[in-house]
């Protein structure tokens, strides 16, 4: 679930919007802190992955 939400994440601001949206849906659950941590880890990994690739869509458009 978390990877699908964050795989295209490119900034901390975008990750915070994802985290906040999920918090609104799931904060009542006992396991929310674990879910939140997983979202942040997956999101930061996606940000790093997307930042090291120099515009992956440019080759698809040509």
C-alpha positions as CSV (number, residue, x, y, z in Angstrom):
1,X,0.0,0.0,0.0
2,X,2.7,2.5,1.0
3,X,4.8,2.0,-2.1
4,X,1.8,2.6,-4.4
5,X,1.1,5.9,-2.6
6,X,4.7,7.1,-2.6
7,X,6.4,5.7,-5.7
8,X,6.1,8.9,-7.7
9,X,6.9,11.2,-4.7
10,X,9.5,13.9,-5.6
11,X,9.5,16.3,-2.6
12,X,9.1,16.5,1.1
13,X,6.1,18.7,0.6
14,X,4.4,16.1,-1.5
15,X,5.3,13.4,1.0
16,X,3.7,15.5,3.8
17,X,0.5,15.8,1.8
18,X,0.4,12.0,1.4
19,X,1.2,11.5,5.1
20,X,-1.5,13.9,6.2
21,X,-4.1,12.4,3.9
22,X,-3.4,8.9,5.3
23,X,-3.4,10.3,8.8
24,X,-6.9,11.6,8.3
25,X,-8.1,8.2,7.2
26,X,-6.1,6.0,9.7
27,X,-5.1,7.9,12.8
28,X,-7.8,6.1,14.8
29,X,-6.0,2.8,14.3
30,X,-3.7,1.4,16.9
31,X,-1.1,0.7,14.3
32,X,-1.1,4.2,12.8
33,X,2.4,5.1,14.1
34,X,3.8,2.1,12.4
35,X,2.0,2.9,9.2
36,X,3.1,6.5,9.3
37,X,6.7,5.5,9.8
38,X,6.5,3.1,6.8
39,X,4.9,5.8,4.6
40,X,7.7,8.3,5.5
41,X,10.5,5.7,4.8
42,X,9.0,4.6,1.5
43,X,8.4,8.3,0.5
44,X,11.9,9.4,1.3
45,X,13.3,6.4,-0.6
46,X,11.1,7.4,-3.6
47,X,12.3,11.0,-3.4
48,X,15.9,9.9,-3.4
49,X,15.3,7.5,-6.3
50,X,13.4,10.1,-8.3
51,X,16.1,12.8,-7.7
52,X,18.9,10.6,-8.9
53,X,17.2,9.9,-12.2
54,X,17.6,13.0,-14.5
55,X,14.1,13.4,-16.0
56,X,13.0,9.8,-16.8
57,X,10.1,11.0,-19.0
58,X,12.3,12.8,-21.5
59,X,13.2,9.6,-23.4
60,X,9.5,8.5,-23.5
61,X,8.4,11.7,-25.1
62,X,10.9,11.7,-28.0
